[in-house]
Amino acid sequence: MQPVEPTRAAPATGGTGDTGSATPVVSFDGVLAAAEALAAHLVPTPTWRYAALSDAVGRDVVVKHENMNPTGSFKVRGGLTLAASLGADERRAGLVTCSTGNHAQSIAFAARLAGTRAVIVMPHCAPSVKVDAVRALGAQVVLEGERLPDASAHARALAAESGMRFVDPGNEPAMIHGHATVYLELLQAHPEVEEILVPIGSGSGAAGACLVRDAIAPNVRVVGVQAMGAPAAHDSWAGDAEVARPAETRVSGLATGCGFATPQSILRGARGSAGNAGLAAFELVTDDAIDNAAHLLGVHARTLAEGAGAASLAGLLTRAAGTNVAGTAGVVITGGNVSVDEWKRLANR
């Protein structure tokens, strides 16, 4: 299947807060601008096939290695895109955000390159390896609350008190545009891909995948994958409004407790304000299924993936067991920042 020429669809709508707004914020033009900005800092990540992995799944699988980015995650694309858009006043004020890890490293990395200050509020459940990595990049880490919603509230309060620029981890247009470049690279390099599986925390990556798909490969199915123990994005997508849900998963990168308006406006497709194709399906997978997928990646692709990074393969395996979907599938290893607990579970398999 060959990609079609890009089209300029109307921008998706949604706000920078959890409730959204009617202001146009994301578009394929924004993705192309992000790709141009990122070219000065990043090279395209490799995409490979592994015969043993395809045999284990029962489908032709193309694996894109976002774990090979400087921060070990695709999230660095969003941070760098945001940094490129900062005005002089914002650089002087600095950035503040909340995260369990990879988004935190993205903002810390980008702030360092931009010469601005970054304060990252992280919940106490954040893996220590990610907390240490954020500090190593020069950002100030504030540990607050047991879960991400607690950290988010504190980060917003800090921004209001200090005048720093709050970076919303899910609704920020620049982040979505940057994350979308993963799928721009994938579909340009592999037009034979018929289905892409995308792990979902806030949904910024999946929203980016949908933006790119709609513009250059409209027949490709985009399938979301989320941990069963943290179904906020899934339940928001299935309904008509963003909802909050408990985040009871050991996969920190997917432990998001609420839906985000801007990604959801794209993921819902024709039901959302963007009016695009949206997700073709949304798989909920268990933590054990994600561990199994991480093990398969280690054995058959010689790749160390963190839980969120293995989730797309877990979703593919779930679909392979329950549907008759065939054709080439694209799987993105979104991160390789493995925690101590993940190391132990992989070692004991």
Secondary structure, 3 states (H helix, E strand, C coil): CCCCCCCCCCCEECCCCCCCCCCEEECHHHHHHHHHHHCCCCCCCCEEECHHHHHHHCCCEEEEEHHHCCCCECCHHHHHHHHHHCCHHHHHHCEEEECCCHHHHHHHHHHHHHCCCEEEEECCCCCHHHHHHHHHCCCEEEECCCCHHHHHHHHHHHHHHHCCEEECCCCCHHHHHHHHHHHHHHHHHCCCCCEEEEECCCCHHHHHHHHHHHHHCCCCEEEEEEECCCCHHHHHHHCCCCCECCCCCCCHHHCCCECCHHHHHHHCHHHCCCCCCCCCEEEEECHHHHHHHHHHHHHHCCCCCCHHHHHHHHHHHHHHHHCCCCCCEEEEECECCCCHHHHHHHHCC
